[in-house]
Amino acid sequence: MASKMKIKKGDRVFVTTGKDKGKTGDVLKVFTKTDRVLVQGANMMKRHTRPTQTAAGGIVEMEAFIHVSNVAHIDPKDDKPTRVGFKVLEGGNKVRFAKRSGEVIDT
């Protein structure tokens, strides 16, 4: 079921569970339909590829998707995992903020 995700492409996240618990990385891609994110350097897998006219074959290491519930946003103030909330500023803009420090995440 697709839902509103609090994590966007380019956000810095912390992996909370799984084999890569404790790693941090940037979000490369977000899939809202399956509630999954692709985190740079986390959940690496090996893919055996066949040679083509443009690329050589071999074993390629690439990132696999992680469920959004297994990552936490990194607080921009103190670089620790935090939850994300929404608030409306005086100008009427809706922004995300870190619940740990109150710092606005969106620029």
C-alpha positions as a Markdown table, in Angstrom:
| # | Residue | x | y | z |
|---|---|---|---|---|
| 1 | Met | 0.0 | 0.0 | 0.0 |
| 2 | Ala | 1.4 | 3.3 | -1.0 |
| 3 | Ser | 1.6 | 5.9 | 1.8 |
| 4 | Lys | 3.1 | 9.3 | 2.5 |
| 5 | Met | 6.8 | 8.8 | 3.1 |
| 6 | Lys | 8.9 | 11.0 | 5.4 |
| 7 | Ile | 12.1 | 10.1 | 3.6 |
| 8 | Lys | 13.0 | 11.6 | 0.2 |
| 9 | Lys | 15.8 | 11.1 | -2.3 |
| 10 | Gly | 19.0 | 12.7 | -1.2 |
| 11 | Asp | 18.3 | 12.4 | 2.5 |
| 12 | Arg | 21.0 | 11.1 | 4.8 |
| 13 | Val | 19.7 | 8.0 | 6.7 |
| 14 | Phe | 20.8 | 5.5 | 9.4 |
| 15 | Val | 20.1 | 1.8 | 9.0 |
| 16 | Thr | 18.5 | 0.5 | 12.2 |
| 17 | Thr | 18.1 | -3.2 | 11.5 |
| 18 | Gly | 19.5 | -6.0 | 9.4 |
| 19 | Lys | 22.9 | -7.0 | 8.3 |
| 20 | Asp | 24.0 | -3.4 | 7.7 |
| 21 | Lys | 22.7 | -2.1 | 11.1 |
| 22 | Gly | 24.6 | 1.1 | 12.1 |
| 23 | Lys | 25.6 | 2.2 | 8.6 |
| 24 | Thr | 24.7 | 5.5 | 7.2 |
| 25 | Gly | 24.2 | 6.6 | 3.6 |
| 26 | Asp | 22.3 | 8.8 | 1.2 |
| 27 | Val | 19.0 | 7.7 | -0.3 |
| 28 | Leu | 19.4 | 7.1 | -4.0 |
| 29 | Lys | 15.9 | 6.1 | -4.9 |
| 30 | Val | 12.5 | 5.9 | -3.2 |
| 31 | Phe | 9.7 | 3.5 | -4.1 |
| 32 | Thr | 6.4 | 4.7 | -2.6 |
| 33 | Lys | 4.3 | 1.8 | -3.9 |
| 34 | Thr | 6.4 | -0.8 | -2.0 |
| 35 | Asp | 7.6 | 1.5 | 0.8 |
| 36 | Arg | 11.2 | 0.8 | 0.1 |
| 37 | Val | 14.4 | 2.9 | -0.3 |
| 38 | Leu | 17.7 | 2.4 | -2.0 |
| 39 | Val | 20.6 | 3.5 | 0.4 |
| 40 | Gln | 24.1 | 4.1 | -0.9 |
| 41 | Gly | 26.5 | 1.5 | 0.4 |
| 42 | Ala | 23.9 | -0.5 | 2.4 |
| 43 | Asn | 22.4 | -3.9 | 1.7 |
| 44 | Met | 24.9 | -4.7 | -1.0 |
| 45 | Met | 24.3 | -7.8 | -3.2 |
| 46 | Lys | 26.2 | -9.5 | -6.0 |
| 47 | Arg | 24.6 | -9.7 | -9.4 |
| 48 | His | 25.9 | -12.0 | -12.1 |
| 49 | Thr | 25.6 | -10.3 | -15.5 |
| 50 | Arg | 26.0 | -11.6 | -19.0 |
| 51 | Pro | 28.3 | -9.7 | -21.4 |
| 52 | Thr | 26.6 | -7.5 | -23.9 |
| 53 | Gln | 27.8 | -5.4 | -26.8 |
| 54 | Thr | 28.1 | -2.3 | -24.6 |
| 55 | Ala | 29.2 | -3.8 | -21.2 |
| 56 | Ala | 31.5 | -6.6 | -20.1 |
| 57 | Gly | 30.0 | -9.5 | -18.1 |
| 58 | Gly | 31.0 | -10.5 | -14.6 |
| 59 | Ile | 29.9 | -10.2 | -11.0 |
| 60 | Val | 28.6 | -6.7 | -10.2 |
| 61 | Glu | 28.0 | -5.5 | -6.7 |
| 62 | Met | 25.0 | -3.2 | -6.2 |
| 63 | Glu | 22.6 | -2.0 | -3.6 |
| 64 | Ala | 19.3 | -3.7 | -2.8 |
| 65 | Phe | 16.2 | -2.1 | -1.5 |
| 66 | Ile | 15.5 | -1.7 | 2.3 |
| 67 | His | 12.1 | -1.2 | 3.8 |
| 68 | Val | 11.5 | 2.3 | 4.9 |
| 69 | Ser | 10.7 | 1.2 | 8.5 |
| 70 | Asn | 14.3 | -0.1 | 8.8 |
| 71 | Val | 16.0 | 3.3 | 8.3 |
| 72 | Ala | 15.9 | 6.5 | 10.3 |
| 73 | His | 16.6 | 10.0 | 9.2 |
| 74 | Ile | 19.8 | 11.6 | 10.5 |
| 75 | Asp | 19.5 | 14.8 | 12.5 |
| 76 | Pro | 21.3 | 17.6 | 10.7 |
| 77 | Lys | 22.3 | 19.2 | 14.0 |
| 78 | Asp | 24.1 | 16.3 | 15.9 |
| 79 | Asp | 24.3 | 13.5 | 13.3 |
| 80 | Lys | 22.2 | 11.0 | 15.3 |
| 81 | Pro | 19.0 | 9.1 | 14.2 |
| 82 | Thr | 15.8 | 11.0 | 14.6 |
| 83 | Arg | 12.1 | 10.8 | 13.8 |
| 84 | Val | 10.6 | 13.2 | 11.3 |
| 85 | Gly | 7.6 | 15.5 | 11.7 |
| 86 | Phe | 5.8 | 18.0 | 9.6 |
| 87 | Lys | 5.0 | 21.6 | 10.5 |
| 88 | Val | 3.7 | 24.7 | 8.6 |
| 89 | Leu | 5.8 | 27.9 | 8.7 |
| 90 | Glu | 4.5 | 31.4 | 8.8 |
| 91 | Gly | 4.7 | 31.8 | 5.1 |
| 92 | Gly | 2.4 | 28.8 | 4.6 |
| 93 | Asn | 5.2 | 26.4 | 3.6 |
| 94 | Lys | 4.9 | 22.8 | 4.9 |
| 95 | Val | 8.4 | 21.5 | 5.9 |
| 96 | Arg | 9.9 | 18.4 | 7.6 |
| 97 | Phe | 11.7 | 18.8 | 10.9 |
| 98 | Ala | 13.8 | 16.6 | 13.1 |
| 99 | Lys | 11.9 | 15.7 | 16.3 |
| 100 | Arg | 15.2 | 15.3 | 18.2 |
| 101 | Ser | 16.4 | 18.9 | 17.8 |
| 102 | Gly | 13.6 | 20.7 | 16.1 |
| 103 | Glu | 15.8 | 21.6 | 13.2 |
| 104 | Val | 14.2 | 22.1 | 9.8 |
| 105 | Ile | 15.3 | 19.4 | 7.3 |
| 106 | Asp | 13.9 | 20.9 | 4.1 |
| 107 | Thr | 15.7 | 23.9 | 2.6 |
